[in-house]
Amino acid sequence: MRKLLATLFLLFVLMSSVLMANAQETSKKEVKFTSVSFSSGQDALSSGLLLEVNFDRGEDIINLTLGERDLYASYLKSTLNKKLLIGPCLEYFHNVPTVSIIAISFPIKNVSTFSWLGYSAGNPDCKVELTKWRFLFFYQSLDYTLKRFTATGAIMYFDGWQQLAILKYQQPVTKNINLFTSAGYNFFKEGTALLKLVGEEVCSSSRT
């Protein structure tokens, strides 16, 4: 299984490199702030307090995230007529550097997928070993959105294969401020309840 994931990782890297090498626009893209969010709680990919800032560069997306024991930055290139966002992510996770690839697709109306595959320089919470990169995690989700609700089913490999189900609700507060609440369950081993609250401010001039 790990050989298969390693192959997928290499394919993602190759695809991302090709897409970025072929992205030759005639005009320089301007980076624009689009949103900032602050969250607390636990979901499939984060726990504790989390600050997230997003920017647009044309149709591409830049994300900066700071958590209690996590810091990462990603650049996602838009391709296939905006049906796919793909790109690299650099992360400092539990005291070790991590390199990963993120892919987000929008195959049909109201449906999206999220894929994330990463390798780390050593074991989290241990010493950094730049010569001993290891497979760290794999995450794959399928999301269905209907009005203000989003239902998510996901699988994740991190210390074992895990299955997750999450339901998220969006509540607009003002024109530029949204609140998100999510509840779910991780069926791994004894099981874990997932509860999270997110407050988001969106730039009024950002794309919808």
Secondary structure, DSSP 4 states (H G I P E B T S, - for coil): -HHHHHHHHHHHHHHHHHHHHT---SSPPPEEEEEEEEEEEB-SS-BS-EEEEEEEETTEEEEEEEESSEEEEEEEEEETTTTEEEEEEEEEETTEEEEEEEEEEEEETTEEEEEEEEEEES-TTS---TT-EEEEEEEEEEEEEETTEEEEEEEEESSSEEEEEEEEEEEE-SSSEEEEEEEEEE-STT-EEEEEEEEEEE-TTS--
